[in-house]
Amino acid sequence: MNIALGLLLLGALGCDPPQRHELQPALAPQPVEVYQEAWRRSPGDLQGLRQLGWALLLQQRFGEAIEAFEQLVRQAPEDPDAYYYLGVALARQQRKGEAIRALENALALAPGLAEGQWGLALLYNERVDGYEGALEACARGLEVAPNNAYGHFVLGFVRVSRGDNEPATAALARAIELDPALAQAHYYLAMIHLRLGREEEATAAVERTLEADPEYTEAYYTLGTLYARAGRMTEGQQLIELFQKRSDRRMQEDHYRRLLYQQATPLEGREKAAAHHNLGLAYLGQQRFDAAFQQFESALRADSANAEAWHNLGAIHSRRGQYTQAASCFKRALALKPAYVLASRNLAQVQLLRAEYAAAELSFRQVVAQGGTAEDYHGLGTALIQQGRIREGEEARARARAMGGKP
């Protein structure tokens, strides 16, 4: 039987809701390259191929994810999860017709896959004549998983996008009741309040959006304009400026993603390393430290002589409290770039934390020889005092105080 036809027949039977089909969790904690190498070594390992696809999805490398899941579908044509994730990747590449077909195939194999229904609902809703179909898909998903917060959010989103405010409000409120941390439900509830001229309620809803997800960039602009309209001009301007900074970082991220993953001719060598490094810096600006770490590692795989990437890896290790690894990275950076003041400073701080006072003294001396700060002299003083050289340490600290440092 044709898979899509099977789906239509299932819908026509009008039987009880199918049993819930749970997706396998998309866990891919390792860098993409780890899964690529594992798949290269064991091309018959379908779970390895699935993990590669997940890793590519999580890294938003949608074109490559499509290739991985297309291959998985060919090798495991009865796997509904493979069709579902293929549909997700196709939708993110704006290949909407193909995405719909992939999700329909997933649902023919697993009618209880509620996420497939909600994916279809979002895609149907983008069609001029797709509203009723979207609502029906939402309903089918909620039949299978009636207490799923995301499903109620999708229903609310579909309704609010067509101006159906009252039932949209009810659906979004139910989503929030089930999961108060669902930031997008708070945000679209705020959009309804704004549409109806209820600015105080809108302000509270946007504030809750940012409490749930501080990375929800659009909410900063919306809240800034609401604050300004309420006479809170300084706070409003600060939020709008923060929105602009975050938008700039997002544009940088998108630029380097296109360079790395969407060019016909892939980057190689130092150009590839620079793009990975710059994408890592964009993630650092967004405080997405795990994503930044993976990009710096990728930069070093492309060019192991990138001193800045070694330094930034060390900074993230240090932030995680992994001081041995941090020190090793800072030393690699300094071996490549001996006058790298920031690497020397951070190495000295790590050596202090590890009670390596003689080594910290040498590192701080390298920094102050190149024009150190008050903090550097204070650190040098600490390293000296810990070695029992009290007079020298106090002299260094006096220099720090004279520069406006710690008392």
N, C-alpha and C positions, 0 to 999 in steps of 0.2 A: 504493500500500500504506500502511496505517496505520503510523505511525512506531513506536509501541509494539509492534505485531504484528511488524514487521520485526525488532525487537530479539529477541523471543522465538524467531523462526525462526532467527536467527543462532545463538542459544544452543543450539538443538536440533540443529544440523548436526554439532557435535562436530569441527569442522575445526581446523587449526592456528591458533595465536594470531594475531590480526590484527596488521598493522603498526602500530607505535606512532604515535599522533597527538599531535603536540606543540602545546600551546596557544600562541597568540600571546602574547608577554609583556605583562603588564598594566603598562605604563609610563605614569604620569601625573604628571610632576614639577611641573606648574603647578597653581595653585589652581583649584578647581571652576569658579569664575566665568569663567575664561579659556575653558574648554571649552564652557560654556553659551553664551557670546557667539559663539564660533566656529560652534556648531551653529545658533544663531539666524540667523546670516548665510548659512550654507550648509546648509540642511536636507536636501539630497540627499547629503551627504558621509557615507557610512556609517562610514568609519573615524573621522570626527569624533564620530559618535554613540557608537561603541565606546569612544573615549577618554573621553567624558563619563561613560559608565557605569562605566569603570574608576576614574576620579577619584572618583565618588560612592561606589563600593565601598571604596576606600582611606580615604575620610573617614568610613566607617561610616554613610553616609546611605542606608540600605538601601531605604527606601520609594521614594526618587527613583531609585535604581539600578534597581529593579524596573521602573519606568516606562520608563527609557531602554532596558533590554534587551528589554522587551516590544515596544517600537517597533522595535528592531533585528530581532527575530525576525519581526515582520510584514513588514519590508522585505527581509530576507534569510533566508527560511525554510529554506535549505539550509546555513546556517552553524552547525556544531556548537558552536563556541565561544560563540556568542550564547546558545544554550540552556543551556550549562554555567554561564556567569556569571549567567544568570537564575536557575538553580537555586540557586547559592550565595547570591544576595541573598534569594530566597524562604525558604531555610532559616534565614538569620539573622533573618528576621522571624517565625519560627516557623510559617510556612505550609508545613508539611512535606509534605502530600499533593501540593500544586502543585510543590514543589521536586523530589520524586521523579519526577513526570511530566516536568519539564523536563530532568532528568538522563537519564532514559530516552530522551527524544527526541534528546539530544546523542549518546548511545551508538548509537542506531539509525543516525545519520548518520556517526558515527566510532567504530566498535567498538574501535579502539585507543586511545581516550581513557581512560587509566588513572585519571586524577583523577576522572572521572565515576564509575567503579566505586567508588572509595574514598569519594566523597561519598554514593553510595547505601548503602554499607556502614554509614556512621555514622547515616544516617537509618533504615535497616532495624533497626539495633541498638536504637533507641529504642522499637520495638514489642515488646510482650510475647512475641509469637511470631516475632520477626524475627531471632533469633540465627543460624539456619542460613543464611538468605538473606544476612545480613551477611558470614558467613564465605565464602560462595560469591562474593560481589562482591569481597571482598578477594583471593581466589584468582584471579579473572579479571583484576584489575588487575595483580597480580604476575606473571601469565603474560606480560603485555605488557611490563612494566617490572620485571624480577626484582631489579634492584639499586637500586631507589628506596627511600631511607631512610624517606620519609614513608609509603609503602605498607606497609612492615613495621611502622611505628609504629601505623598504623590497625589492622592485624591484632592487634597486641599490646593496643591499647586495647580493641578489641571483646572479646577473650578475658578481659582483666583485669576488665572491667565485669561479666562473668558468673561470676567466680570461678574461671576456668580458668587457674590460676596457672602451671603448668609450661610449657605452650606459649606463654603470654603472655610469660613471662620470656625464652624463646628468641627470640620475635619482636622484643621491645624491645631485647635485646642485639644482634640483627642490625641494627636501625635505628641504634643507637649506633655499631656497627662501621663502618657506611657513612657516618654523619655524626655525629661526636662533639659537634657544636654543637646537636644537636636536643634542646633543653631539655626538651620535654614527654616524650620517651622516658626521660630520666633520672628525671623526676618520677614517672611511673607505675611505673617499676621500683622506685623507693623505696616506693611504695604496696604493692607485692607484698611487699617485705622487711618492712614494718610489719605487714602482714596475717599474716605467718608468724613474727612475733616476733623478727626479725633486726634489732635496732635499730642496731647499728654499721654494717651494710651500708646500712640506710635512711639514716642520717646522711650517709654518704659520697655516696650517690646524690643526696640533696637538695643537698649542697654543690656537686656537679657541675652540678646544675640551675641554680644561681645563677651559677656560673662561665660557663655557656653563655648565660644570659639574666638579667642583674641586674634586669629588670623583671618577672620571674615572681612576682607578688605572693603567691600562696598558699604558695610555698615558704618565705617568711620565717616565717610562722606555724608551719609544720610543723617547720622546723629549730629554731626557738625552743623549741618544746615538747620536741623531742628533746634539745637541749642541757640544758634544765632537768631532764629526767628523768635525765640523765647527771651531774648535780651541777654543771653549768656555769650557775649561776643568773643571774649578771650578764649573760653573753652571751645567754642565752635570753630574759631580760626585754627586753634591747635589741632583739632581733630581733622580738619580739612587738609592741613599741611601734612599730617601723618598719613592720610589717605593718598596724597600725591607721592610721598616717598615710597609707600608700599606699592603703588601703581608703577612707579619707575622701576622698582626691583622686579616686579612681575614682568615688565617689558624686557628687562635684561635677561630674566630667566627664559622667556619665550624666544628671544634672539639666539641665545647660545644653544637652546634645545634644537632650534631649526638648523643651526650650523652642524650639530653633531648627528642628528637623527633624521633629517628630512631633506638632505642634499642628495642629488643623483650620484655625485662622486664623494665618497666618504673622506673625511679629513684623516691625515696620517701624521705621525711624528710629533714635532713640536707644535704644529698648528692644532692637532687634536688635543695635546696636553694643555695648551693654553685655553681652549674652549672648555674642557672639563674643569680646569682651575677656575675660570671665570664663572662658570655655572655654580661651582662650589661656593664662590664668594657671594653670589646672589642668594644662595640658600642660607649662608651665614647671616646675611642681612635680614632674612626672614626668621632667624633663629631655628631653622630646620637643621639641627646639627648632624643627625644621622645621614640625611641626604647629602649634606655638605661633605661629610667624611667619605662617603662612597665616591663622590666626584673627585676629591683630592687623590684617593687611591687610584682612580682611573687615569688621572693626569700622570701619576708616577708610572703606571704601566706603559703609558705612551712615551714618557720621557723621564727616566729616573734621575736626571740632572736638574729637575725643577726645584730649586731651593725653596721658593715660596710655598709650593705644595707640601714639602716636608715640614716646613714651619707650621703651616696651618693644621696639618695632621697632629703635630705635637700639641698645638693649642687646644684641639678638641680632646685629645687624650688627657691633657692636664685638667680640663674642665670636668672630665669624668672621674678624676682622682687617680688616673692610671699614670703615675709619675715616672715609673721606669720606662714605659713606652714613650712618654712625652720627652724625657731627656734624650732617648735614642734618636727621636725625630729631630729635635733641635740640633743635636750634634751633626746629623747628616746634612742639615741645612747649612751649618757653619763650615763643614768640610767643603761644600760647594761654593760658599760665599762668606769668606772669613770676616768681612766687615759688616755683616748683617747684624746691626745693633739690636733689633727687636728679638732676634733669635737668641743672642747672648743674654739679653735681659730676662727673657722667659726661662732660659736654661738656668740662670742664676737663681731665680725664684724657686724653681723645682728642686734645685740642689739644696737650698735652704730647707724646704719642706722635707727632704729626705735626710736632713742632718749631715749633709756632706759639706762641711763648713769650709774646708780648705779649697775644695773645687768651686764652691760658691764665691769665695773671695777672688779667685782668678777670673771667674766670669764677670763679676761686678767690676773688677779693675779694667777688663777689656771694654766694658760699656763706658765707664767714666773717662777713660782715655779718649773716647770719641765725643765727649761733651755730655756727661750724664745728667740726669735730673736729680732733684732732692730725694726722690724715692730710691734712686740707685745708690746714692751716698748712704742713706739710712740702711739699706740692705747690706752694703759693704760693712758698715759699722756693726751690724748684727752678726755677720759672719766672723768678724775679727774678735768680738767680745766672746762669742761661743768657743773660740779657740784659746781663750784666756789672755788675749792681747787687748786689755781693757783700755789703756791709754790711746792706742791707735783707733780703737773702735769709737771711743768718745770723740776723738778729733773728726772722724768721718761723720758722726751724727751731728756734731756742731756745724760742720759744713752744710749738712742737710737743713738744719734750722735756719742758717743764714740765707739759704735759698728759698725759705718759706715752706719748709717741709714739716714733718712731725715734730712736736715739742720734745 
